[in-house]
Amino acid sequence: MAEPSIDIDQVVRQVLAEMRPAPEGATGTLRAPSAEVPSAEVPSAKVPSAEGSHADELVVSARVVTMAELGRRIEGVRRVVVPTQAVLTPSVRDELRRRNIALVYGQPRPAPSGGSARLVLMTVGKSFDPAGLVTALRKEGIEVDLRRSDCLFASSDEVAREVAGGRAVAVMLTCEPAIALCVANRLPGVRAVLATDATETAAAAAAVGANLLVAAPRARTFFQLKHLVREFSRGGVRECPELLRERLA
């Protein structure tokens, strides 16, 4: 189902606007324009696949592409490849046009085996059986490392150790998501966001470079939960935005 870009744009602009450290015109890439630049102004093309990347090409797997997602990786590239259904915020389109970087829509390349981030799925308590979810995710090619714990604090510490090295992303399923979110975000290296709907969750994950998604499994259908976890996992290891590194990294 197509998701309206205006909702994502508004959420991302609001979050980034509150964090902006410098006045308009200062050096930086998180500056949001007052209006969206038409996509026609960004050199673009459609290709059947994004395979065969080169040194001057940046392949982005995220479905919601923000300047926080691109960061310094955009330096020196001549084209950016995004998924076919990706949504780009106005600031991204503006920056690509300013740098004369071509925008290419295509299927994201499969991550190389042994080098991709795995998904640590932590289930807290016994109120939810994750077996069906794990099976569904693995059928879609997602590497799932299932963990279980009866202690919210112990599970938070374990998840923090897994995501801190930048080789994994994690999802915590708990009936106490608000508490879990607060506890996790007090741990070094953890950038946790709460699972809401697909649009808001994607925007929040991109805005902070999230490496942990906290979700209440009983609050949504199995399909909704699978979709949220799948999309978060496919976003891979997200870098902490430069603007937030001093506080969050």
C-alpha positions in Angstrom: 0.0 0.0 0.0 1.4 3.4 -1.0 2.1 5.7 2.0 1.5 9.4 1.5 4.9 11.2 1.4 3.4 14.4 3.0 2.9 12.7 6.3 6.5 11.5 6.4 7.9 14.9 5.2 6.0 16.7 8.0 7.2 14.3 10.7 10.8 14.4 9.6 10.9 18.2 9.1 9.3 18.7 12.5 11.9 16.5 14.2 14.9 17.9 12.4 13.7 21.5 12.8 13.7 21.2 16.5 17.3 20.0 16.5 18.8 22.5 14.0 21.9 24.0 15.7 22.7 26.7 13.2 20.9 29.5 11.4 19.9 29.2 7.8 23.0 29.4 5.5 25.4 27.7 7.9 27.3 24.7 6.7 25.3 21.5 7.1 23.0 19.0 5.4 20.0 18.9 7.7 18.5 22.1 6.4 14.9 21.6 5.3 13.6 23.8 2.4 10.4 25.7 2.7 8.8 23.7 -0.1 9.4 20.4 -1.7 11.5 20.6 -4.9 9.6 18.8 -7.8 11.1 15.5 -8.5 11.7 16.6 -12.1 14.4 18.9 -10.9 16.5 16.0 -9.6 18.3 14.0 -12.4 16.7 10.6 -12.2 16.2 7.3 -14.0 14.6 4.0 -13.5 16.6 0.8 -13.6 15.5 -2.8 -13.1 18.2 -3.4 -10.5 20.7 -1.6 -8.3 23.3 -4.3 -8.7 26.9 -3.5 -9.7 27.6 -0.4 -7.6 30.7 1.7 -8.2 32.8 3.9 -6.0 30.9 7.0 -7.0 27.5 5.4 -6.3 25.6 5.2 -3.1 23.0 2.5 -2.7 20.4 3.2 0.0 18.1 0.4 1.2 15.8 2.6 3.4 12.2 3.1 2.3 12.2 6.6 3.8 15.3 8.6 2.7 16.2 11.6 4.8 19.4 13.7 5.0 20.0 12.0 8.4 20.0 8.7 6.5 22.5 9.9 3.9 24.8 11.8 6.2 28.4 12.2 5.0 28.0 9.1 2.7 26.8 11.5 0.0 30.2 13.1 -0.3 31.9 12.4 -3.7 29.1 10.3 -5.2 27.6 10.9 -8.6 24.4 9.0 -8.2 22.2 7.7 -5.4 20.2 4.5 -5.9 17.0 4.0 -3.8 14.3 1.3 -3.7 11.5 1.6 -6.3 8.9 2.7 -3.8 11.2 4.9 -1.7 10.0 8.2 -0.3 12.5 11.1 -0.4 12.1 14.1 1.9 12.2 17.6 0.3 15.6 18.3 1.8 17.1 15.2 0.1 15.8 16.2 -3.3 17.1 19.8 -2.7 20.5 18.5 -1.8 20.8 16.0 -4.7 19.8 18.8 -7.1 22.3 21.2 -5.6 25.1 18.7 -5.9 24.0 17.6 -9.4 23.7 14.0 -8.1 21.6 11.6 -10.2 18.7 9.8 -8.5 18.1 6.3 -9.6 15.1 4.1 -8.6 15.7 0.4 -8.6 15.5 -2.8 -6.5 18.0 -2.7 -3.6 20.8 -5.1 -3.9 20.8 -8.1 -1.5 23.4 -7.5 1.2 26.4 -9.7 0.9 26.4 -12.8 3.1 28.5 -12.5 6.2 28.5 -8.7 6.0 24.9 -7.9 6.6 23.3 -6.9 9.9 21.3 -9.6 11.6 18.1 -9.1 13.5 18.1 -9.8 17.2 14.5 -10.4 18.2 14.1 -10.2 22.0 10.9 -11.4 23.5 10.3 -10.2 27.1 7.9 -12.4 29.2 5.8 -15.3 28.0 2.6 -13.5 26.8 3.6 -13.7 23.2 4.9 -16.7 21.2 7.3 -15.4 18.5 7.6 -18.7 16.6 5.3 -17.7 13.8 6.9 -14.3 13.4 10.4 -15.8 13.3 9.3 -18.3 10.7 7.7 -15.6 8.5 10.7 -13.4 8.7 13.2 -16.1 7.9 11.1 -17.1 4.8 11.7 -13.6 3.6 15.5 -14.0 3.9 15.9 -12.1 7.2 18.5 -13.6 9.6 16.8 -13.7 13.0 18.6 -14.3 16.2 15.8 -15.1 18.7 16.3 -14.3 22.4 14.0 -14.7 25.3 14.0 -13.1 28.8 11.7 -12.7 31.7 13.5 -9.5 32.9 13.1 -6.2 31.2 16.3 -4.8 32.5 18.4 -7.9 31.7 17.0 -8.0 28.2 17.7 -4.3 27.6 21.3 -4.8 28.7 21.6 -7.8 26.4 20.2 -6.0 23.4 22.4 -3.0 24.1 25.5 -5.2 23.8 24.3 -6.6 20.5 23.6 -3.3 18.7 26.5 -1.3 20.2 29.0 -2.9 17.8 27.0 -1.8 14.7 26.6 -5.4 13.4 23.0 -5.9 14.4 19.7 -4.2 14.8 17.2 -5.4 17.4 13.5 -5.6 18.0 12.1 -5.9 21.6 8.6 -7.3 22.0 7.2 -6.5 25.4 3.8 -5.7 27.0 5.5 -2.7 28.7 6.8 -0.8 25.7 6.9 2.7 27.4 9.1 1.4 30.2 11.3 -0.6 27.8 11.8 2.4 25.6 12.9 4.6 28.5 15.2 1.9 29.9 16.8 1.1 26.6 17.5 4.8 25.7 19.5 5.3 28.9 22.0 2.6 27.7 25.1 3.7 25.8 24.9 3.2 22.0 21.2 2.5 22.0 18.8 4.6 19.9 15.4 3.1 20.4 12.1 4.1 18.8 8.6 3.0 19.5 6.6 1.0 16.9 3.5 2.9 15.9 2.3 2.8 12.4 4.5 2.1 9.4 4.9 5.7 8.3 5.7 7.2 11.7 8.0 4.3 12.6 10.0 4.6 9.4 10.4 8.4 9.8 11.4 8.1 13.5 14.0 5.4 12.7 15.5 7.5 10.0 15.6 10.7 12.1 17.6 9.2 14.9 19.4 6.3 13.1 17.5 3.8 15.3 19.1 0.4 16.1 16.3 -0.8 18.3 12.5 -1.0 17.7 10.3 -1.5 20.8 6.9 -3.0 20.1 3.9 -4.3 22.0 3.0 -7.4 20.0 -0.6 -7.7 21.4 -1.4 -4.1 20.3 -1.5 -5.0 16.6 -2.3 -7.8 14.2 0.3 -10.4 13.2 0.5 -8.9 9.7 1.1 -5.4 11.1 3.7 -6.6 13.5 5.5 -8.6 10.8 5.4 -5.6 8.4 6.9 -3.3 11.1 9.7 -5.7 12.1 10.5 -6.6 8.5 10.8 -3.0 7.3 12.8 -2.0 10.3 15.2 -4.9 9.8 15.6 -4.2 6.1 16.7 -0.7 6.9 19.9 -2.3 8.1 22.3 -0.7 10.5 21.6 3.0 10.5 24.3 5.5 11.3 23.6 8.0 14.1 23.0 11.4 12.4 26.0 13.7 12.8 23.9 16.3 14.5 23.0 13.8 17.3 26.3 11.9 17.7 27.5 13.9 20.7 24.3 13.1 22.7 23.2 9.7 21.3 26.1 7.8 19.9 
